[in-house]
Amino acid sequence: MTGYLFTAIWPVTTASLKLPALQLVAEQDLLHMLAEQDLLLCGEPQWTLAGDRLSCVAPARRRNPWDVPAERAAKAYVVDLVPDPQLVLDLDAA
């Protein structure tokens, strides 16, 4: 089975938040982005906070038809594995 390293980068708009708080908010985005790409997380994501950027590299694999209900699998599609570069986390709203 072929695996992927899914990479996502978020701009940090609230300097007072530390890695655990930023990670908590970004984890939900990560799972949503993986689902949009029809991928499953298959290992521990590696989080890095560098300046005003939070990055994540997560091992992932394509969903198999038996991973999801048939009605969801029938609607599966494949798109580019690059997350939207315009994604902006507004941590003040969280």
N, C-alpha and C positions, 0 to 999 in steps of 0.2 A: 504494500500500500504506500502511495506517495504521500509525503508530509510536506508541510509548509512552515515557514517562519513568518508569521503575520506581524507586521510592524505598524504601529500607530504613534503619532506624535500630537500632543495637545499643547497649545500655548497656555501658560499659567498667568491668570489675570489678577490673582490675589496672592501677593508675596508673603502674607502672614501665615498661610497654610503650609504645613509640613507634608512630607511624602505620604504618611499613612492616610491623612485626610484627602489629599489629592487622589491617591490610589483608590480610595473607597468610591469616590465620584466617578472616576474613569473606568473602573471595572464594569459597571453597568453599560457604559458606552462600548467597551471592548466586546462584551458578549453580544450586544446588538449588532455591531459591525461584523462580527464573525457570522452571525445568523444571516445577515443580509448577503454575505458572500457564500452562503451554504456550507460553512465550515463549522467544525466542532473543536473546542479547546481540548488538547490532548496532552497537556503537561503544564508545568508551573510557569506563568508569565514572569518575565524579568523586567522590573520597573527601574527607571533611572530618572532622577531629577537633576537637570543641569541648567542652571540659570533660570530662564523663564520658559523652559520647555520640560514637559513630562513625556517620556517615551516608554514604550512597552514593546517587547519582542515576545511573542507567544507562539509556542508550537501548536500547530493545528492540522486537521485533516479534513478531507471532503466528507460530507455526510453520506452514509450509505442508505439505500432505500429502507433497510430494516431499522435504522436509527430513529426514524420519525414515523408518525401515523401515515397511512397510505395517502390520505387526502392532502397532507402537507408535501409528501414526496412527489406527488403528481404535479405540484406547482413549482417544483425546484427549478432554479435557473442558475447559470454560471455567468459571472461577471468578472471584471478585472479585480485582481487581488490588492490593489492599492487603495487605501482609505481616502476619503474625501479630504484634500488638503485644506479646505475651507472650514473644517470642523473647528469650532471654537467653544471651549468650555467657559461658561460664565459662572464661576464659583461663588460670586456674590449672590446669585439667585438661588443657590442650593441651600 
